[in-house]
Amino acid sequence: MPLSEHEQRLLDQIEQALYAEDPKWANAVRISDPRNHYKRRLVKASIGFLLGVVLLMVGVVSQVIALGVGGFVVMLAACLWGLSSWKRMNGFGGGEAPPAPGAPGRRDAGRARGRRPGFMERMEERWRRRHDDR
């Protein structure tokens, strides 16, 4: 439903006031593609993974078991965080970040080619053919 002229003017005034009050936050919010957020999270997760590797190696070399275990935990947490960000960035994680407008989705590409029947469907089809032949 389109906004009326009065509502559009009010919205424009609110936007201008927001930009004037806090331009840094307004620029951060202005990003239209949510995948940029997930890309930043993926970079941070990669840095966290590298930090975990360093902690693990320092723990092994210095024979401090707690430090090695802590490094492994940091690596694991960074991997999970990065994987969830990667899934959401590519549209696999519950639909929080849908593909950009005009970009073909990976799910649509699979449907366009046709779906291959699964194991159980093939077994059921063989069972039906076997009983139909009798």
C-alpha positions in Angstrom: 0.0 0.0 0.0 1.6 3.3 -1.1 2.0 6.1 1.4 0.1 9.3 1.0 1.9 12.5 0.2 1.6 13.7 3.8 3.0 10.4 5.1 5.8 10.5 2.6 6.8 14.0 3.7 6.7 13.0 7.3 8.9 10.0 6.6 11.4 12.2 4.7 11.6 14.6 7.6 12.2 11.8 10.0 15.0 10.4 7.8 16.7 13.8 7.5 16.5 14.3 11.2 18.0 10.9 11.8 20.9 11.6 9.4 21.5 14.9 11.0 21.5 13.5 14.5 23.6 10.4 14.0 25.1 10.1 10.5 27.4 7.1 11.4 24.5 5.0 12.6 22.3 6.1 9.7 25.0 5.0 7.2 25.2 1.6 8.9 21.5 1.2 8.7 21.3 2.4 5.1 23.0 -0.8 3.8 20.3 -2.5 1.8 21.8 -5.9 1.4 21.8 -7.9 4.6 24.5 -10.2 3.2 27.1 -7.5 3.9 26.4 -8.1 7.6 27.0 -11.8 7.3 30.2 -11.2 5.3 31.6 -9.1 8.1 30.6 -11.9 10.6 32.3 -14.4 8.4 35.6 -12.4 8.4 35.4 -12.0 12.2 34.8 -15.8 12.5 37.9 -16.4 10.3 40.0 -14.2 12.5 38.6 -16.0 15.6 39.5 -19.3 14.1 43.1 -18.2 13.4 43.3 -16.9 17.0 42.1 -20.3 18.2 44.8 -22.1 16.1 47.4 -19.8 17.7 46.1 -20.5 21.2 46.0 -24.3 20.5 49.6 -24.3 19.2 50.9 -22.2 22.1 49.2 -24.5 24.5 50.7 -27.6 22.9 54.2 -26.1 22.7 54.1 -24.8 26.3 52.3 -27.9 27.6 49.5 -25.9 29.2 46.5 -28.1 28.6 44.0 -25.5 29.6 45.3 -23.1 27.0 45.2 -25.8 24.3 41.7 -26.8 25.2 40.7 -23.1 25.2 42.2 -22.7 21.8 40.2 -25.6 20.5 37.0 -24.3 22.0 37.7 -20.9 20.3 38.3 -22.6 17.0 35.1 -24.6 17.3 33.0 -21.6 18.3 34.4 -19.6 15.4 33.7 -22.4 13.0 30.1 -22.7 14.1 29.6 -18.9 14.0 31.2 -18.7 10.6 29.1 -21.6 9.2 25.9 -20.1 10.5 26.8 -16.8 8.9 27.8 -18.5 5.6 24.5 -20.4 5.6 22.4 -17.3 6.2 24.4 -15.3 3.6 23.6 -17.9 1.0 20.0 -18.3 2.0 20.1 -21.7 3.7 19.7 -20.7 7.4 15.9 -20.3 8.0 15.4 -17.4 5.5 16.8 -14.6 7.6 18.7 -13.2 4.7 16.9 -13.9 1.4 18.9 -13.6 -1.8 19.2 -10.1 -3.2 16.4 -9.0 -5.6 17.1 -10.1 -9.1 19.7 -12.7 -8.0 18.8 -16.3 -8.8 18.4 -18.4 -5.7 20.2 -21.7 -5.3 16.9 -23.4 -4.3 15.2 -22.3 -7.5 18.0 -23.6 -9.7 17.5 -27.1 -8.3 13.8 -27.0 -9.0 14.2 -25.7 -12.6 16.3 -28.8 -13.5 13.8 -31.2 -12.0 14.0 -33.1 -8.8 15.7 -36.5 -8.8 13.6 -39.1 -6.9 14.9 -40.2 -3.6 15.8 -43.8 -2.5 12.4 -44.6 -1.0 10.5 -43.1 -3.9 12.5 -45.3 -6.3 11.8 -48.4 -4.1 8.1 -47.6 -4.0 8.1 -47.2 -7.8 9.8 -50.6 -8.3 7.3 -52.2 -5.9 4.4 -50.8 -7.9 5.9 -52.0 -11.2 6.4 -55.4 -9.8 2.8 -55.7 -8.7 1.5 -54.2 -11.9 3.4 -56.8 -14.0 1.6 -59.7 -12.3 
